[in-house]
Amino acid sequence: MKRIIQLAFLVLLLPALCQGEENTQPRVGETHSVIASLSAELQQLFSREMLELQKAMMAIVPLYVAGKLDDIAIIAAQMESSYVLKQALSESQMHELHAKLPDAFIEQDQQFHYLAGMLGHVASRGKTELVSFYISKLGESCVACHTAYATNRFPDLSSKRQAGHSH
């Protein structure tokens, strides 16, 4: 019964994770609205980070249904510590990010990385039900951030925000 519930959850979650997949490659001249004020180099690093996070999110679900929690723990640890930004930023670039990005964006980003850390933690301990919970929370975190800061990339989320849609 537990496996049926988990499978049903994933069937419902997968379309949400796939939403916007056709928008994964940046279009010429297009930037995320929140990063438009950043230097071109930081915008490029930011876009690479988002693509890596999307790949990770898309990889997690098949691993989950296959019971490969150790692999999820590895991916979640990479997500927690960032793929690109923390590893590639100079001190001046880090200062630029904190000076130009809204505090609420930075808080959402920190929450996302915290959730990724929690996913890694529960996956490494074999807590299947909690892995499902944290996968869901990570997806919600992505949608919330995209709704607030990247509606030019994800225009379908713009109409939901304007309509006051929330659960």
C-alpha positions in Angstrom: 0.0 0.0 0.0 2.8 2.4 0.9 4.5 1.8 -2.5 1.2 2.6 -4.3 0.8 5.9 -2.4 4.4 6.8 -3.3 4.0 5.9 -6.9 0.7 7.9 -7.1 2.6 10.9 -5.5 5.3 10.7 -8.1 2.8 10.4 -11.0 1.3 13.6 -9.8 4.7 15.3 -9.1 6.4 14.4 -12.4 4.3 16.8 -14.6 5.1 19.7 -12.3 8.8 19.0 -12.5 8.6 18.8 -16.3 6.7 22.1 -16.5 8.7 24.5 -18.6 11.2 21.9 -19.9 10.9 23.5 -23.3 12.3 26.7 -21.8 15.6 25.2 -20.6 17.8 26.8 -23.2 18.1 30.6 -22.8 16.8 32.5 -25.8 19.0 35.2 -27.3 18.6 38.4 -25.4 16.5 36.9 -22.7 17.5 37.0 -19.0 15.8 36.2 -15.8 14.1 39.3 -14.5 15.8 39.0 -11.2 19.3 38.8 -12.7 18.9 41.5 -15.4 20.9 43.9 -13.3 23.8 41.5 -12.9 27.0 41.5 -15.0 26.9 39.4 -18.1 29.3 36.9 -16.6 27.2 36.5 -13.5 24.0 36.1 -15.6 25.7 33.3 -17.5 26.9 31.6 -14.3 23.4 31.9 -12.8 21.8 30.4 -15.9 24.2 27.5 -15.8 23.3 27.0 -12.1 19.6 26.8 -12.9 20.2 24.3 -15.7 22.2 22.1 -13.4 19.5 22.3 -10.7 16.8 21.4 -13.3 18.8 18.4 -14.4 19.2 17.3 -10.8 15.4 17.7 -10.1 14.6 15.6 -13.2 17.1 12.9 -12.2 15.7 12.5 -8.7 12.3 11.2 -9.5 13.4 8.1 -11.5 16.0 7.4 -8.8 13.3 7.6 -6.1 11.0 5.2 -7.8 13.9 2.8 -8.3 14.8 3.0 -4.6 18.2 4.5 -5.3 18.3 6.7 -2.2 22.1 6.7 -2.0 22.2 8.3 -5.5 19.6 10.9 -4.4 21.8 11.7 -1.4 24.7 12.4 -3.7 22.7 14.7 -6.0 21.1 16.5 -3.1 24.5 17.2 -1.6 25.5 18.7 -4.9 22.4 20.8 -5.0 22.9 21.9 -1.4 26.4 23.2 -2.0 25.5 24.6 -5.5 26.9 23.3 -8.7 28.3 26.5 -10.2 27.7 29.7 -8.2 29.5 29.0 -4.9 32.3 27.1 -6.7 33.0 29.7 -9.4 32.4 33.1 -7.8 35.1 35.5 -6.8 34.6 37.6 -3.7 33.6 40.7 -5.8 31.0 38.6 -7.7 29.6 37.4 -4.4 29.4 41.0 -3.2 27.6 41.9 -6.5 25.1 39.2 -6.0 24.2 40.2 -2.4 24.1 43.9 -3.4 21.9 43.5 -6.4 19.6 40.6 -5.6 16.5 41.2 -3.4 16.8 40.0 0.1 13.7 37.9 -0.4 15.3 36.1 -3.4 18.4 35.3 -1.3 16.2 34.0 1.5 14.3 31.7 -1.0 17.6 30.5 -2.4 18.9 29.7 1.1 15.7 27.8 1.8 16.1 25.8 -1.4 19.6 24.8 -0.5 18.4 23.9 3.1 15.7 21.7 1.6 18.3 20.0 -0.7 20.4 19.4 2.4 17.5 17.8 4.2 16.7 15.7 1.2 20.3 14.4 1.2 20.1 13.8 4.9 16.9 11.7 4.8 17.9 9.9 1.7 21.2 8.8 3.2 19.3 7.4 6.1 16.9 5.5 3.9 13.8 7.5 5.0 11.7 6.8 1.9 8.6 8.7 3.0 10.6 11.8 4.0 12.5 11.7 0.7 9.2 12.0 -1.0 8.3 14.9 1.2 11.5 16.8 0.5 11.3 16.2 -3.3 7.9 17.8 -3.1 9.1 20.7 -1.0 12.0 21.3 -3.5 9.5 21.4 -6.4 7.4 23.9 -4.5 10.4 26.0 -3.8 11.3 26.1 -7.5 7.8 27.1 -8.5 7.6 29.8 -5.8 10.9 31.4 -6.9 10.0 31.2 -10.6 6.6 32.8 -9.9 8.2 35.7 -8.0 11.3 36.2 -10.1 11.3 34.5 -13.4 7.9 34.9 -15.0 9.5 36.1 -18.2 11.0 32.5 -18.5 7.9 30.8 -17.1 4.9 33.0 -18.2 2.3 30.4 -17.2 3.3 31.1 -13.6 2.6 34.8 -14.0 -1.1 34.3 -14.5 -1.3 32.2 -11.4 0.4 34.9 -9.3 -1.9 37.7 -10.7 -5.0 35.6 -10.0 -3.9 35.2 -6.4 -3.7 31.4 -6.8 -2.2 29.7 -3.9 -2.7 26.5 -1.8 
